[in-house]
Amino acid sequence: MVPEEGYFDRVAEQWDRMRAQFFSEAVRERALAVAGVRPGRVAADIGAGTGFMAEGLLRRGLRVIAVEPSTAMRAQMARKFAGAEGLELREGTAESLPLPDASVDYAFANMCLHHVEDPLRAIREMARILRPGGVLVVTDLDEHRFEFLRTEHHDRWLGFRREEVARWFRGAGLVDVRVECAGEDCCARASAGDAHARVSIFVASGRKPGPGTGGCDAV
Ligand SMILES: C[S@@+](CC[C@H](N)C(=O)[O-])C[C@H]1O[C@@H](n2cnc3c(N)ncnc32)[C@H](O)[C@@H]1O
């Protein structure tokens, strides 16, 4: 059980509305474009929440394994996608994924990394489950100083430095690593006072060495 599980259990029913205030579908579109997803392939959505990434992947004809530790978030996702084909929900954390080695073509983690205890371990785990040629795409916050995101939204990390994320990707054995601007900001207002966060979002991508499965358009 992760410490924030209680928080996400509490907000699960409002998460879709909260998410829409924090960031838009443009982040998802950018992540999918960077991964170069192809129909018929298998993707893991890590820290899937109520299935924001999973939804975009299913629409593009991929099979999705959604991994999420919060029982209430998974229940919400199960309700939203009842009857949808190609989606499997699994309980688990990014640091210890309930998936075998080399079992997916893509792994996505949108706004999950700043909630995990050990980001490098999570990135290594996500790289582990990729097939040779598979692509990992992490979308998350650039480093910031908005403490209220920690106290009110249970963020463990106040964003990340892009160079560090790139180092973690390379340390996990990924190649063609790029960390660039997602072209979108995450916005949040503190519950008390007038603090208002606007934090840029990065999209980090890397490919597991081996024959391609769909390609990362990294140089
Ligand atoms: C900010 S929400 C993002 C949810 C979803 N990816 C989205 O874009 O709407 C973060 C999610 O990460 C999950 N989470 C927290 N700790 C985690 C961990 N250690 N491993 C995987 N997921 C985790 C939370 O339960 C929550 O659903």
The ligand as an SDF file (V2000), in Angstrom:
LIG
                    3D

 27 29  0  0  0  0  0  0  0  0999 V2000
   -2.1560   12.4040  -10.5620 C   0  0  0  0  0  0  0  0  0  0  0  0
   -2.9450   10.8450  -10.6910 S   0  0  0  0  0  0  0  0  0  0  0  0
   -2.8360   10.5340  -12.4570 C   0  0  0  0  0  0  0  0  0  0  0  0
   -3.8100    9.4880  -12.9090 C   0  0  0  0  0  0  0  0  0  0  0  0
   -3.8310    9.2480  -14.4130 C   0  0  0  0  0  0  0  0  0  0  0  0
   -2.5550    8.7610  -14.9140 N   0  0  0  0  0  0  0  0  0  0  0  0
   -4.2530   10.4940  -15.1630 C   0  0  0  0  0  0  0  0  0  0  0  0
   -3.4760   11.0000  -15.9690 O   0  0  0  0  0  0  0  0  0  0  0  0
   -5.3830   10.9510  -14.9420 O   0  0  0  0  0  0  0  0  0  0  0  0
   -1.6800    9.7850  -10.0430 C   0  0  0  0  0  0  0  0  0  0  0  0
   -2.0650    8.3190   -9.9840 C   0  0  0  0  0  0  0  0  0  0  0  0
   -0.9250    7.5580   -9.5980 O   0  0  0  0  0  0  0  0  0  0  0  0
   -1.3300    6.5780   -8.6660 C   0  0  0  0  0  0  0  0  0  0  0  0
   -0.1770    6.2170   -7.8310 N   0  0  0  0  0  0  0  0  0  0  0  0
    0.2140    6.7200   -6.6420 C   0  0  0  0  0  0  0  0  0  0  0  0
    1.3280    6.1010   -6.2260 N   0  0  0  0  0  0  0  0  0  0  0  0
    1.6550    5.1950   -7.1770 C   0  0  0  0  0  0  0  0  0  0  0  0
    2.6930    4.2340   -7.3330 C   0  0  0  0  0  0  0  0  0  0  0  0
    3.6410    4.0960   -6.4160 N   0  0  0  0  0  0  0  0  0  0  0  0
    2.7020    3.4710   -8.4470 N   0  0  0  0  0  0  0  0  0  0  0  0
    1.7470    3.6160   -9.3870 C   0  0  0  0  0  0  0  0  0  0  0  0
    0.7410    4.4990   -9.3020 N   0  0  0  0  0  0  0  0  0  0  0  0
    0.7010    5.2770   -8.2130 C   0  0  0  0  0  0  0  0  0  0  0  0
   -2.4430    7.2260   -7.8750 C   0  0  0  0  0  0  0  0  0  0  0  0
   -3.2550    6.2770   -7.2060 O   0  0  0  0  0  0  0  0  0  0  0  0
   -3.1540    8.0140   -8.9720 C   0  0  0  0  0  0  0  0  0  0  0  0
   -4.1660    7.2700   -9.5760 O   0  0  0  0  0  0  0  0  0  0  0  0
  1  2  1  0
  2  3  1  0
  2 10  1  0
  3  4  1  0
  4  5  1  0
  5  6  1  0
  5  7  1  0
  7  8  2  0
  7  9  1  0
 10 11  1  0
 11 12  1  0
 11 26  1  0
 12 13  1  0
 13 14  1  0
 13 24  1  0
 14 15  1  0
 14 23  1  0
 15 16  2  0
 16 17  1  0
 17 18  1  0
 17 23  2  0
 18 19  1  0
 18 20  2  0
 20 21  1  0
 21 22  2  0
 22 23  1  0
 24 25  1  0
 24 26  1  0
 26 27  1  0
M  CHG  2   2   1   9  -1
M  END
$$$$
